[in-house]
Amino acid sequence: MQRGFQLGLLLLVVQLFQEGLGNIPAVTLAVLGFNVYLYMFPAAPLLKACVSLQHVYKYKEWRRLFLSPLHHVDDWHLYFNMVSLLWKGIKLEPSLGAAWFLYLLSVFFLLTGLVYLLLQALLTKLTEDSDPLLGFIDVFSHSNECAVGFSGVLFALKVVSNHYNPGGVTYVLNIRVSNRFASWVELVLIYLINPGTSLVGHLAGILVGLLYTVGPLKTIMETCAEFVSSDVTIPRPSSYHSSSGASGYSGTRRGNSEEPRHAEDSTTDHTSDYTESYIAGLTEEEQIELAVRKSLNQRGQTGQRGTARPPHGSQPSDEELSPEELLRRRRLRRFEQGFSNQRRRRL
């Protein structure tokens, strides 16, 4: 296919080498490379690869569901989508695992196209009803558009990534946005800046991401994976993705599941049990005091690691403690005394 100078493609290559090919996870790099290959050697012309309700449903051209996400309009379209895939893959793939990330991409790949068709069908119905309240939206153009590109899958991945980092923030065009709303803000801003983008395709990606994070999709995927192989390991990504990509625990309540506990838990079991048994009947102020007391206890136990422990049931005297430990003990006594007095007053 004859093309002119491809600045976007050149910048993508520069971005890859700046990141370091060895630092890019295998699945992410393979999917990125496949998109670049199909851009340089397309499997079909864009008019034969784009997806729309008319072509897929009316003319039964179902292959468009597979072709459309892997084809791009121009080099800049490819560049922005692949850089976004690169960042999301570096964050998600090490945390989820290569096998699950590939599984996730495959499901999102198919579902975004199907949800896109459902949204187009809905818009077509709205066009037939000609609701005057929808006059400010060009419903007709959205219901008849024919879309290509990987951005629907990327919006779904963005929802998943933000779900595992709920307290973080994202800068969209230098606007500080909470991760909880970042996908929606980006959806609107991209459409306002470039109306030629597929609003319906991006919305389909967000909805698929929500089906995975708050809907039944993840459970269905886990069930299918366990049915195919009983040895499958379900990923449990941490709430905050570390730079090393190691998986951790999300911090959710364990319930009845038996998950491995961290090594330091053995030094704080008694304090944790004490907190759980009393926290239900305490006010917010009392809970804060109890949390401070627990923290002081933990610091004292941490400082005593590596030193000889006193016999069970006994504590070292003030003279045997270091100045730091003596100061912590005195603070703990003051908190315990104030906490007990407050409990008596409330009782």
Solvent accessible surface area in square Angstrom, and as a share of the most:
residue,aa,sasa,rsa
1,M,141,0.63
2,Q,179,0.79
3,R,80,0.29
4,G,60,0.58
5,F,163,0.68
6,Q,37,0.16
7,L,74,0.37
8,G,0,0.00
9,L,26,0.13
10,L,86,0.43
11,L,65,0.32
12,L,1,0.01
13,V,63,0.36
14,V,65,0.37
15,Q,38,0.17
16,L,21,0.10
17,F,136,0.57
18,Q,138,0.61
19,E,53,0.24
20,G,21,0.20
21,L,79,0.39
22,G,82,0.79
23,N,106,0.54
24,I,10,0.05
25,P,23,0.14
26,A,78,0.60
27,V,19,0.11
28,T,0,0.00
29,L,57,0.28
30,A,65,0.51
31,V,27,0.15
32,L,3,0.01
33,G,35,0.33
34,F,104,0.43
35,N,0,0.00
36,V,27,0.15
37,Y,120,0.46
38,L,15,0.07
39,Y,5,0.02
40,M,82,0.36
41,F,114,0.48
42,P,43,0.27
43,A,65,0.50
44,A,9,0.07
45,P,92,0.58
46,L,63,0.31
47,L,145,0.72
48,K,109,0.46
49,A,0,0.00
50,C,7,0.04
51,V,8,0.05
52,S,5,0.03
53,L,36,0.18
54,Q,90,0.40
55,H,51,0.23
56,V,0,0.00
57,Y,138,0.52
58,K,127,0.54
59,Y,111,0.42
60,K,122,0.51
61,E,57,0.26
62,W,116,0.41
63,R,129,0.47
64,R,7,0.02
65,L,13,0.07
66,F,107,0.45
67,L,25,0.12
68,S,6,0.04
69,P,9,0.06
70,L,25,0.13
71,H,2,0.01
72,H,4,0.02
73,V,84,0.48
74,D,59,0.31
75,D,15,0.08
76,W,96,0.34
77,H,49,0.22
78,L,0,0.00
79,Y,34,0.13
80,F,130,0.54
81,N,12,0.06
82,M,0,0.00
83,V,10,0.05
84,S,24,0.16
85,L,0,0.00
86,L,0,0.00
87,W,149,0.52
88,K,31,0.13
89,G,0,0.00
90,I,53,0.27
91,K,84,0.36
92,L,0,0.00
93,E,5,0.02
94,P,53,0.33
95,S,4,0.03
96,L,8,0.04
97,G,30,0.28
98,A,50,0.38
99,A,84,0.65
100,W,13,0.04
101,F,0,0.00
102,L,91,0.45
103,Y,62,0.23
104,L,0,0.00
105,L,9,0.04
106,S,54,0.35
107,V,27,0.15
108,F,0,0.00
109,F,31,0.13
110,L,73,0.37
111,L,43,0.21
112,T,10,0.06
113,G,8,0.08
114,L,75,0.37
115,V,18,0.11
116,Y,6,0.02
117,L,15,0.07
118,L,126,0.63
119,L,27,0.13
120,Q,0,0.00
121,A,40,0.31
122,L,101,0.50
123,L,30,0.15
124,T,47,0.27
125,K,113,0.48
126,L,52,0.26
127,T,47,0.27
128,E,124,0.56
129,D,82,0.42
130,S,84,0.54
131,D,55,0.29
132,P,118,0.74
133,L,139,0.69
134,L,44,0.22
135,G,65,0.62
136,F,166,0.69
137,I,69,0.35
138,D,86,0.44
139,V,14,0.08
140,F,132,0.55
141,S,51,0.33
142,H,13,0.06
143,S,9,0.06
144,N,84,0.43
145,E,38,0.17
146,C,50,0.30
147,A,16,0.12
148,V,25,0.15
149,G,12,0.12
150,F,4,0.02
151,S,20,0.13
152,G,10,0.10
153,V,2,0.01
154,L,9,0.04
155,F,10,0.04
156,A,0,0.00
157,L,0,0.00
158,K,24,0.10
159,V,14,0.08
160,V,0,0.00
161,S,8,0.05
162,N,19,0.10
163,H,83,0.37
164,Y,20,0.08
165,N,31,0.16
166,P,69,0.43
167,G,59,0.57
168,G,16,0.16
169,V,63,0.36
170,T,33,0.19
171,Y,135,0.51
172,V,15,0.08
173,L,109,0.54
174,N,146,0.75
175,I,87,0.44
176,R,158,0.58
177,V,15,0.08
178,S,46,0.30
179,N,8,0.04
180,R,176,0.64
181,F,112,0.47
182,A,0,0.00
183,S,6,0.04
184,W,100,0.35
185,V,45,0.26
186,E,40,0.18
187,L,13,0.06
188,V,79,0.45
189,L,36,0.18
190,I,51,0.26
191,Y,57,0.22
192,L,119,0.59
193,I,113,0.57
194,N,78,0.40
195,P,91,0.57
196,G,74,0.72
197,T,36,0.21
198,S,21,0.14
199,L,45,0.22
200,V,7,0.04
201,G,12,0.11
202,H,13,0.06
203,L,50,0.25
204,A,0,0.00
205,G,0,0.00
206,I,0,0.00
207,L,58,0.29
208,V,0,0.00
209,G,0,0.00
210,L,56,0.28
211,L,71,0.35
212,Y,2,0.01
213,T,24,0.14
214,V,115,0.66
215,G,28,0.27
216,P,80,0.50
217,L,17,0.09
218,K,53,0.23
219,T,86,0.50
220,I,93,0.47
221,M,4,0.02
222,E,38,0.17
223,T,80,0.47
224,C,64,0.38
225,A,13,0.10
226,E,92,0.41
227,F,183,0.76
228,V,125,0.72
229,S,47,0.30
230,S,107,0.69
231,D,128,0.66
232,V,50,0.29
233,T,116,0.67
234,I,33,0.17
235,P,14,0.09
236,R,140,0.51
237,P,5,0.03
238,S,16,0.10
239,S,28,0.18
240,Y,138,0.53
241,H,37,0.16
242,S,56,0.36
243,S,129,0.83
244,S,94,0.61
245,G,12,0.11
246,A,66,0.51
247,S,69,0.44
248,G,26,0.25
249,Y,83,0.32
250,S,46,0.30
251,G,73,0.70
252,T,104,0.61
253,R,225,0.82
254,R,96,0.35
255,G,59,0.57
256,N,152,0.78
257,S,54,0.35
258,E,170,0.76
259,E,42,0.19
260,P,96,0.61
261,R,142,0.52
262,H,90,0.40
263,A,94,0.73
264,E,96,0.43
265,D,30,0.16
266,S,87,0.56
267,T,38,0.22
268,T,23,0.13
269,D,54,0.28
270,H,153,0.68
271,T,16,0.09
272,S,30,0.19
273,D,89,0.46
274,Y,77,0.29
275,T,25,0.15
276,E,125,0.56
277,S,81,0.52
278,Y,101,0.38
279,I,72,0.36
280,A,101,0.78
281,G,63,0.60
282,L,14,0.07
283,T,55,0.32
284,E,132,0.59
285,E,92,0.41
286,E,2,0.01
287,Q,62,0.27
288,I,100,0.51
289,E,39,0.18
290,L,5,0.02
291,A,56,0.44
292,V,54,0.31
293,R,27,0.10
294,K,53,0.23
295,S,44,0.28
296,L,15,0.07
297,N,48,0.25
298,Q,61,0.27
299,R,133,0.49
300,G,11,0.10
301,Q,57,0.25
302,T,75,0.44
303,G,44,0.42
304,Q,55,0.24
305,R,110,0.40
306,G,88,0.85
307,T,85,0.50
308,A,104,0.80
309,R,155,0.57
310,P,53,0.34
311,P,105,0.66
312,H,198,0.88
313,G,80,0.77
314,S,53,0.34
315,Q,150,0.67
316,P,27,0.17
317,S,52,0.33
318,D,47,0.24
319,E,153,0.68
320,E,126,0.56
321,L,26,0.13
322,S,54,0.35
323,P,115,0.72
324,E,115,0.51
325,E,21,0.09
326,L,35,0.18
327,L,84,0.42
328,R,58,0.21
329,R,39,0.14
330,R,126,0.46
331,R,93,0.34
332,L,31,0.16
333,R,117,0.43
334,R,150,0.55
335,F,76,0.32
336,E,65,0.29
337,Q,120,0.54
338,G,34,0.33
339,F,19,0.08
340,S,46,0.30
341,N,48,0.25
342,Q,19,0.08
343,R,65,0.24
344,R,154,0.56
345,R,178,0.65
346,R,126,0.46
347,L,169,0.84
